[in-house]
């Protein structure tokens, strides 16, 4: 019975115009954002420039952060991004005095001396200074520095360049050397086999759309019976509530995952060709593993949320809630798009390579994906419970909460 219902639901999905809009959106997003995998070759020595990178040297990070702070402090113009939107913050006299105290803790320079230095400090209003103006004191630890700089962020109202110790490296931009680019190349070749690096950036891009678009498929399917007034017929069937809900749920999941696998064929072939050109063998299943291990939990929880909220309320509420969750997740990532995991619905890794960062966040990523999978299971179990209650006539058939049939 389950197999029959599952196949029937897959056919129903194929008849839905919403499904083809979904396919068009993910294909368009893939084509416009992902790009191709190729052009990877061993770097040549003695080049004029090898680009730039963020530094992981804590001393450099602290000094560069203070350089930025000194510039913003002198101009009394601080850049912040509350809810992801730009906001210029200007401090009053009392707040300026508080920042002076924190600068004293960070630099070891007394407030009176700092005031004199800032009076003689000339800034180019278009660019930050290239030289150090005030130096971080020698005996301060990175943990102490992070504490003080975080307190300055609180004075600014949050969401500044100083709010997260893990993101302070964004204040540092240093020139890459030949050894740096050679190390990155060898990491992509030896650790990532090229295809694994491609699979991570594929997961980053596709995770953005898969955290919102599947909810429309869930809402469309649950709402279809309501519009057709088919609940009475369905409720009288002998199939269990679990069989009905799971057949619908898993059919939608399957109809999402299958196109993802087909889309991943192109970057997989590109990775195989690129790896062969560099004399190695690619990981042929890197994209498949990324789809099921990285993207699947996002799909599961998004569809589960759509099913539950539509059963309880209406499709509009489900889309609104998921949309707000998606929007806040995107904004919370800010400018840190590489290795930003935490408990976010959309783990970000918008970089081809950076295996060292991936290795650092791997355990965090596994925990994140496991917890979202469990959360999705809990949501769909609750959906089955709600659906079963409705079949017994304890909730009205239109899905409004707190009303009896």
N, C-alpha and C positions, 0 to 999 in steps of 0.2 A: 504493500500500500504506500509506504513512504517513497519508494523509488518512482512509482507512478505519479504521485503528487509532485515530487521534485522535478521530474521531466516536464510535467504540465506547467509548473511555475516558470521553468526556463523558457518554454514556448510563449507563455504570457508576457514575459519580459521582452522577448523579441518582437512582440506586437506593439510595444509601448513606444510612442514618439519620444517620451522622456529619455528612454534608453539610448536612442540614436543621437539625441542632443548631448547626452553624457559622453558618448563615444567621440563625438565631434570635438567637444571641449578638451578631453584629455589628449587626443591626437594633436590638436592645434597647440596645446600647451607644450607638449613634448617637442614638436617640430620647432617652435619658436624659441624655446628656452634651452633645451638640452644641447643642441649642436652636435657635432661629430667627434668621434674619438680617433685621434690620429695625429700625425706630425710630431711624434715623440722620438727624439733622437739624442744621442749622447752629446752633452754640451762641449764646445770647443774652448780651449784655454786662450787667454790673452784677448778676450773680447773687451770692447770699450765699456759695456754695461751689462749686468746680469739681472737688472731689475731691483726690486726692493722687497723687504719682508718685515714682519713684526718680530721684535726681539723677545727672547725668553730670559734675558739677563735681568735679574731683579734689580740690580743697582741702576742699570740703564732705564728700566721701567719707572723706578721711583723718581729719578732725576728728570726724565722727560715729562712725567706727570706734573711735577713741581714747575717746570718751565711753562707748561700750558696754563697751570693755575696762576702763575705770576702774571702772565699776559692778560688773562681774563680779569684778574683782580685789579690790575692797574687801570684797565679800561672800564671796570665795573660793568662788564657785559658777559654773562655766563650763558653758554649754550646748553639747553636741556631739551629732553624729548618726552614729556609726559604723555602717556598713551600713544607714543610713537610720533607725535607731532612736535614740530620745532617751536620752542618758546625761549625768548630772551629774558633772563632774570637779572634784575638790578637790586643790589642790597642797600639797606638803609644804614645809618651810622652805627647802630647797635649791632647789626649783623656783620658789618665790616670789622668791628672790634673783635667779635668772636672768631672771625677768620684769621685775624692777626694772632690771636692766642694759639690757634692750631698751627699756623706757620712757624711760630716760635717753638712749638713742640717738635715740629718736623725738621727745622733747620738749626735749632739751637741759638738762633739770633734773637736778641731781645726786641721787644715791640718798638721801642724808641729808635733803635737802629734800623729796623725794617721800614719804619715810616720815612726816615731820611733816605734810605736806598730807593724806595718807590717814588719819592719826589724827584729824584734825579734819573729815573728810569724812563727813557723815551721809547715809545712803541710805534711801529709801523702799523697803522690801523688795518692794513690789508693782510698782513702776514705775522705769524708768530716769530719771535726772535730765534736766530740760529745759534746763539751762544747762551751759556748758562748765566742766569742773573743772580739767583740765590741757590746755594748748594744744600743738598740733603746732608744732615750731620752723619758722621762716620759710624757712630755706634747704634744707629736705629735699625731695628729688624724690619723685614717686610711685613710681618704681622702687625707690628706697632704702627708702621706707616699706613697700612690699610685701614686700621682703626681710626686714625686721625683724619685721613682723607675721606673716609666714610662719614665722619661727623660733619665735615665740610659739605658733603653732598646733602646731608639732612638740613643744613642751614639754607641750602639752595632750593629745598623743596623736593629733592630726589630727581632721578632720571637724568643726571648730569654725566659727564665723562669720568666721574669719580665714584660712582655708586656701587660698583661691583669689583672686588679685588681680582677676580678671575678675568676681568675685561680691561684692566689697566694697561695691558700690553697694546691695546688699540691706540694708546697715546704715543707709541714708539714706531718709527718707520726708519729702518736702516738699510743701507746698500747690501745687496747679496754679493758674495764672492764666488769665485769659480768652485771652490770646495763646497759651498752651500748648494749650488745648483747641481753639482755632481752627486752630492749626497741625496738630494731630492730625486734625481733621476734613478739612482741605484735602488732607492726605496720603492719607487713605483715599479721597477723591473723585478726586484727580488722579493719584496714583501707583498705587493699588490698584484703582481703578474698582469698589470695594466687593467685587466677586466674588473678586478675588485675595486680599484679606484673609480672606474667608470660606474660601477654598480652603486657606489655610495652617492655620487652626485646625481645619478638617476633616481635614487630613493629620496634624495633631498627635494628635487623638483616635483616629482610625482606625489610626494607626501603632501605638498601644499594643496593640490586639487582634490586628493583623496580624503582630505579631512573635512570637506564640505559637500562635494558633488554627490556622493552616494546617498546622502540623506534625502535627496529628491527622489531617488529610486524607491527608497523605503516608504516615503510618504505617498508616492503615487500608488504603490501596491496596496497599502492598507486602506487608502482612501477609495480605491476602486470599488470595493465591496459596499462601502457606505453609499456611494453615488448610485450603484446599481441596485441598492436595497436587497442585497443577496445574503445579509446576515442570517435571516430566518432559515433559509435553506441550509447554509453552512452549519449553523448551530444545531440543526437536527441530524446531521450526519453522525455516523458511528466513529469516525476518526477521532483520536484524542486531540486535545488542544495542542499538546507538544508536537504531534505529528504535523498538524496544519501549520503552526508557526515556524517550526524548524525547516519544513520543506520550502516555505516561502523565503525564509531568512537565508538558508544555504544556497538556494537557487540564485538569489541576488548576489551573494558573495561570489559564487562561481562565475556569473556573467560579468563580474567586475575583474576578477583575477585572470580569466582567459584572455581578454584583450590586452591586459598588461603584459602577459607572457609573450603574446604576438608582437607587441610594440618593442619589447626588449630584444627581439631577434636581431634588429638592425644594429644597435650598439654592441651586441655580443659579437656579431660578425666583424664589425669594425675593430673591436678589441683583439680578436683572434688574428686578424691580418696585421695589426700594429705590433702585437707580441711576436708574431713570426718574423716581421721585418727587423726586430731587435734581437732575434736569435733565441727567443724563449717560447714556452708554451703557456697560453693563457689559461685561466680558470674558466672552463666552459660553462660551469653552472653558477658563476658568481651572481648573475642577474636573477636567476631563479631563486637562489638562497636569499637574496635581498628582498625579493617580492614577498616571499612567505615569512621571512624572519623580521623584516623591517617595516614593510608596507601593510601586510595583512592585519596586524593589530589595529592600525588606524582605520582600515576599512571595517573591521568587525565592530569597533566601538561606535563608529559613525552610523552604520546601518542599525545597530541595536538601539541607539538613541532615537533614531527616526521611528522605528517600530513602536517603542514604548510610549513616546510622547504623542504619537498620532493615535494610538489606542486610547490613551487617557484623555487627550484634549482634541487637538486638531492639527492638520498638517502645517498650518501657518505657524503655530507655536513651536513645533518641532524644528522647522527651518530657521525660525528666529533664534531659538536657543543655540542650535548648532552653529549658526552664523556668528553669534556673539562670541561663542567659545573659540571658533576659528579665528576671528578678528583679533581677539585678545592674545591668542597664542602667537600670531604673526607679529603683533606689536611688541610682545614681551621679549622677543628675540633681539630686538633693536638692531644694532649693526654687527653683532656677534653671530655670524652665520656658519662658523666652522667649529664643530664639536660642542654645540649648544644643545644639551640634552635635558638634564634635570627631570622634571615630571611633565614636560611639554607634550602635547598631543602630536606635534610635528617636530621630531628631532632634526636639527639642522646640521648639514655638513656640506656646505656649498664650496667645495674645493676638490680639485682633481689631484689626489696625492695626500700629503700631510698625514702619512701613516702613523707618525709619532703621536699626533693628537688623537687619532682614531684609537690607538692602543690604550691611551690614557682613559678615554671615555667608554671603552668597550663594555666593561662591567656595568656601568651606569646605564648604557643603552639596553643591555640585556634585561636589567631590572625594570626599566621603563616599559619595554615591549611586553614583558611578562605581566606586569601589573595592568596594563591596558587590555590585554587579552582576558585576564580574569574579570576585569570590570565589564567587558563586553558580554561575557558569559552570565554575569550577575544580572545585567540589564535584560538580556533575552529571557532569562528564567523568570524575572519579574513580569515581563511581557506575557509569557505563557500563563502565569498565575492570573493576571488581569483578564486575559482573553477567556480563561476558563470560568472566571466569575461572571463575565458577561454572558457566556453561554448558558449559565444557570439563571439568568434573568435578574441578577443583583445590581447590574449597572445598565443604564439605558444604552440602546444600540447606536446612538450617535456619538458615543465616546465622551460625553461631558462628565466631568468628575462631580461627585457629590449629589447626583440626581439618580433616583430610582427609576426603573423602567415602569 
